[in-house]
Amino acid sequence: MSGDEKVLLGILVKLEKRAQRVSGGKLFDEGLDAYLDLQEQLFELQVEVQTAIAEAKRRGPKNAEVLDYLNKLRWVRWQSRRLGDAIAWQALLLNRQVIYALAENDPVPVPSSWSEGHRGAFQFARSMTSSEWGIPIVHDITNVLRIGDLTFMRPTGLAAEADYRTIELKTSRLDEREIEGGKTTVTLGITAISTEPFPSYVTDPPHSNPDHTPNTTRRRRADRRIERQLARMEIATASKNAPLHKSTKIGNQHVFPISLPEEQKPHWKELRRAIRQARRDGNAYFELGGFVGYSLIYNSDGVSSEDILSTSLNHDVRGLLHEEIGDRNSITLSMIPDNDQDTYSSRVLPFYLWEVPQRAVRDILRNRLVIAATYNSGWMEKLLANAGLTIVPDETDRDRRGFEVIASFGWEGEARAEYHFHVWEEMFVAVHEFRGPDAVVQRALAPTSLPTLVKFEEFIPAEGPADNGGRQHP
């Protein structure tokens, strides 16, 4: 075994051990201290992977072996980030409204070393974990949480409900001292900033010091970076706290969150059955609704390109083509789980939270199990049209896959409205979460339920754009 292989294997073993703590709903089984330890250990592992990547990139000319090593390290780095996402999804009670709101920013790169800001974030998380603040998730270990540094989840006492508080931290070094053994202790000052109120005991003003007169002769210039961060936090806070079935103005637009009372569940049973078959026969295949097919390939020594070529993937794809829709048949191939190039990865449940045996998670991490999904967007057009939605193909789309969906609804005797949207995000999520085509149709039909959820005068916001001087109409 080469030195690179030893490094990669050591990282994989650490990742697998941390994944065991997350999968199967065991995240809090060992208590809150262990939960906080897990976050620090995962961040340390991510730093280790990034350091290995930096070291490999500093080498001379990149031969095939080095490039393969780099690709594998990047794969592990992404999966370590997705493990952080899995912790976040569980800590935030699988609340997509909260998670999606905090994902509306550019991804944060993985650092190759600890900074004082990182240490401050983990220390603050430990210090503030309490019944008043709640349970923290440190954003630095995730890909999906991109606004703020920490989010605290405080259960309200009602089933699956909680308050969520996101904060930004500013850390500075206050003191540094040498101690015995050649070590150094550092004292950090941490300032917490939020657009949401802190617990009452934190907001009490500090005791004044009559002997201290603050220097007011010079005012510091406003930190524009903080202003931008606070602006993003204000939007995220309003988005994650927007009440269901009520029109709310957020930024320059109005939103109307809708809950799905009986959301289509993932087909975990079919996936588990296919995994067992793939382990036994080397491959397996199953379809959901004529829209998506899943090809599973297993090799205990690692799946190779020869294994993939030897499967019946092409034959399986032909089974997804439907003669009745003619040239609107359009097949897309997507590897599962997602990778760091997938636009909608922040919308998808991390694969660590699949309801499958832990052994399957290890097989995916070690490339012993590969899953390829093929789906027909043209058939989804057909299913959406059958559900009563209007489909408008995008003739300007070069690959002809694009189409717009129009949902029509109205308040009898008062008004009618149309909601125009695309469903690529919904298709991606449904495919990667094994939910099938019904999940896409269900979400596409959601706007048509508005008249049953809210009165027309409550749906249309009172204030409208300045140019029409009146109510904003859909």
N, C-alpha and C positions, 0 to 999 in steps of 0.2 A: 504494500500500500504506500503510495507516494505521500509526501508532506501535505500537498493540497488536499488529497483525499482524506487524510487524517483530520485536517482542519474542518472540512465540510461535514464529516461524520460526527465530530464533536459538537458542532453547532446543531445538527439535526437532532441528536440525542437530547440536547438541552431543550430544543423547541418542542419535541415530543413530550417531555416531562411536564413542561408548562401547559401544553395542550390538554393533558390528562386532567389538570385542575379545572379546566374551563368547560370541557365537553360533558354532556350528561347532566347538566344542572347542578354541578358540584362546586360552583364558584365560591360560595360563602360557607361551605361545610366546615372549614377549619377556623372560622372566625374572621373578624375584621382585620386583625393584625396580619394574618396570613394572606388575606386579600390584598392589603397594601404592599406586603412583601412581594407578592406575585407581580404587581405592576412594576416595581423597581427592578426585579430580576429580569422581566421581559425587556425593559428599556436597556438594561445592561447588555442583554443578548443582542439587541438591535445595534447598539454601538459596536459590539464585537464584530458583527457581520459587516458593518460599514467600514470598519478599520481593515478587515481582511480584503474588502473590495479595493480600498485605496492602495493597500500594499501590492495587490496584484496588478493594478493599473500603472504602478510606478516601475514595473519591470520593463525590460527592453522590448524588442519587437514581439508582437503578440502572435504566437503560433496557435494552431488549432486547439491544443490542450489548454492553453491559458484562456483562450476565448470561451471554451466550454466550461472551464472552472468559473469564470466571471459570470456567465449566464446562470449557472447553478446557484452561485452566491446571491445574485439578484433575485432569483426565484425564492430562495429561502428568506431573503430580506423582506420581500413582499408578503410572504406567508406569515412572517413574524409580525408584520404590521397588521395583517388581517386577524391575527390572534388578538392583538390589542383591540381591534374592532369588535371581535366576539365578546371580549370583556365589557366593552362599552355598551353593546346591544343588550347584554344581560343586566348591567348596572342601571341602565336607563329603561328597564322593563319592556324592551322590544318596542318602544314607542317611536314609530316612524316619524311622527310629526316633529318630535324633539330632535331626533337624529338627523333628519333631512335638513332642518333649519340650521343646525350647527355644521353642516357639510358645505354650505354655500360660500366657499372660498377656495383659493388655490391650495393644492396639497403642500404639506410641510415636509421638506427633505429630512432624511434620517441623519443625525450628526455622527461624527466619528469620535467624539469625546464628550464628556460631561462638561456642562457649563454651570456657573453659579445660578443661572436662571432655572436650569433643570433641578439642581439640588434644592433650590428654594421652593419649587413647585411640589416636590415630593414631601418636603418637610411641612409645608403648609397643609397639604392633604392630611398628613398624620395628625397634626396639631388640631385641626378643625373638625375631624370626624367626631360627630356627636349627634345627639337627638335633635339639637337645634339646627345644625347645619345639614346633617344627613350623611350619606355615603358618597365619597368622591371617586371620580374617574379622571385620571391625568391624561390630558389630550395628547401629550407628546408620545405616548405609546401607540397611538392610533393613526390611521389614515383618514377616517371618516369625520373626526371632530376637528374642525379647522378654524373655529372662531373661539377666542378665549383660551385660557390655559387649564382650567378645571371646571367640571360641572358636578354639583352636588345633587344627589337624588334623596329627597326626604319623603318617606311614605306618609300619606295622609291618614292612614287607618282604614281607608276604603279599599276594596279589592282592586289591585292593578292600577291604583291611582297614586300620584305623587306630585310634589312640588319640585321644580328643577331650577337651580340657580347657577348661572355661568359667570365666572369671574376671570379677569385679566390680572396677572401679577407683574410687578416691577421689583426686581431684586438688585440690591447694591451691597457691596462689601463695607462693613462698618469697622471691623477690627481683625487683626491677624497676629497670632502669638505662637512662638515655638514652645513645645512641651518636651518632656522626656522622650528619649528614643528617636530624636531627630524628626519628630512629627510636628505638624502645624495645625492649630485650630483656627478656624475662620468664623467670625460672627457676621451673619447676613441680616440685612434689613429688608423686609418684604412688605410691599404696599399692595393691597388688594383693591381692584377697581371693578365696579359692576354697574350695569344699568338697572339692576334689581335691588330691592332693599335687603340689607343684611339682617341677621337675627337681632332682636331687640337689645340683647346684652352687649352686642358689638357696637351699636350706634350711640351708646352713652358717651358724652364728651369726656376726654381725659381730664384728670385733676390738673388745675392750673398751677403753675409755679411762679409765685410772686417775684422771685429773684431773677427770673428769666424774661427778658424783653426781646421779642423777636425782631430781627433785622428787616425792616420794611423799606429800606432806602433803595433797594433794587429788586425789581420783579423779574422772574425768569420768563423767558419767551415760551409761548405755548408750544407743546410738543405735537407737531402735526401728525406724527405717527400714532400717538395715543388718540388723537381726534378721529383718525380714520378707523382705528380699532374699535373705538366706542360707537362709531356710526354703524359698523358691521354688527356689533353686539346688540345695538338697539333694534336693528332689523331682525336678527336671529331671535332675540327675546320676544319680540312681538309675534314672530312666526310660530315659535314653539308653544307660546301661551295663548294663541288665538282660539277663542271658544268655538266649539263645534256648532254647526248649523246656525251661524250668525255671520253677517257681513262685517268685516273688520278692515279698516284702512291701514295698510302697512307700506311705508314709503310713499310712492306715488301710485300705488295700485290697491284695489280692494280684493280681498280673498274671502272664500267661503268654504272652510273645511267641512268635509262630509265623512261620516263614519260608515263603514260597511257592516251591518249587523251580523251577517253570516258570510264572512269572507272565505273565498275558496281556499282550502287547506292544501299544503304540499302533499304529493303522492309518495310519502315516505315508504309505505308498504311495498309499492312497486319497485322503488329504488333498492330497498333491502333485498328483495327477491332477486333482482338483477345482479347485485353485488355477489350474492351467494353463487349464482350460476356462473358468473365470470371467474370466480375463484376456482370453480370446479372444471369448467370447460375452456377457460382462456378468454372467452368473450360472451357477451350477452347484448340483447337489444329489446327495447320496449318503446311504444308510441303512446302519445296522449292526444286524443281527439283528431287525428289526422293532420295535426299542426306541427308537432315536434316529435322527433325520434332521438333516443339516447343510445349511443353505442358505448359499451363498457369493455375495456381490454385489460386483461390481467396477466402479469408475468412475475413470478416470485423473484426473478433476477433483474427486474427492471424492464419496463416496456420499451422496445426498440422500434425504429421506423419499419423494420421488417414485420413486426407484430401488427402494426397498424395496417400495412399494405395487405397482409394476409387475411384481414377480416372482410366481412361482406358489406362494408360501409356503402359502397356505390349501389349495391342492390337495395340496401335499406333506404337510401335516399330516394330511389325510384318509387318506393312505396308511398312517399309523401307527395308525389306529383299527382295532380287531379286534372283529368282531361276536361272537365266541365268549365274550368276557368282559363283554359287556353294559355295565351302568352303572359297572363298575370302570375303564373307559377314563378316563384323566385325563392331559391334556396340559400339560406345563410348558415355557415358553419361557425360554431362557437365552442371553444374549449372550456370545460368546467373542472375545477373552480376558475373564477375570473383571474385576470392578471392586471398589472399596473398600467396597461395600455387601454383597458376597457373604460369607456366614458362613464358608464353608469355603475361602476363597481361600488360606489358609496351608497347606492340604493339597495344593494343585495345583501341578504343575510349571509354572514361568513360561513364557510363550509364546516367549521368547527362545531357549529350549532345544528348541523343536520342530525336527524334522529336515526343514526346508523351506529353500528358497533365501533368502538374506539379503534379497533384493528383496521377498519376502513380508512380512518383519518391518517393513521401511520402509513398505510399503503399509498395514499395519495401523496403524502409528503416525500416518500422515498421513490416515487415514480413507478411503483408496482401496479398501481391502478390508474388508468387514464379514462376520462369520460369526455366524449365528443357529442355535442348536441347539434342537430340539423333541424332547421325550422323553415316553414314556408309562409312568408309574409303575405303572399297572394291568397292563401287559404284563410288567413286571418281577415283579410278584406271581406271575403265571402261570408264568414261567420258574423262579422260586425254588421254587414248589410242585412243578413237574415234576422238579426236582432232588432232591425228597424232604424239603424243609424245610416246616415248618408255618407257615402265614400266618394272622395274626389281624388283621382290619381294625379300625381305630380308629374306632368308631362316634361318639366324641365330637368327632372332628376336623371342623371346620365345612366344609372343602372336600373331605372324604372321601378325601383322598389318603393319609392316614397309615395305616400298618400295622406290626405287630410281626412279627419273624421268630423262630422257635424252632428251634434246632438240637439234635437229640437224639443222644446218643452214650453208650457205656458200655464198661466193662471186664468181659468175660464172666465170669460167676460171682461178681463182686465188687460192682459198683455201676453205676447208670445216672445220667446227668445231663442237664440241659437248660440251654442258653445262650440267653437272651432278649436281643434287640437290634433296632436299626433300621438301615436301609441307606441313608438319605438322603445321608450323607457319601460312602459308596462310590459311589452313583449320580452324585453331583456330580463326583467325581474321574474316574470312568470317562467321563462325558460330556465334560468339559473336557480330558481327555487322549486322547480318541479311542480308547478301549480297547474299547468295545462292551459288550454285556450279559454276555458270558462272564466279564469281569473281576469284575463284581459277584457273580455266582453263585460264582465261585471263592473270593472272600473270605468270602462267607456260609457256604460249606461248610468253611472252614478249621478251625473248632472240632471238627468231627466226626473230624478226624485225630488228636486228642489221645491216644486209647488206643494208637495206633501209635508215638507219640513219647515217652511217659512212662508208667511204672508208676503204678497207682492210689495206692499209699502215698507216692510221690514227688510226685504232683500235689496231693494234699490237704495243706495246710500243717500242721505239727505244732501250732502255736498257733492258737487259735480265739478268737471273741468272748468277753468276760468273762461274759456272761449265760448261756452254755451250758456253760462250764467244760470244754469238750472240743475236739474237732477241728472245724475249719470245713468244712462240707459245701457243695457247690454248690447 
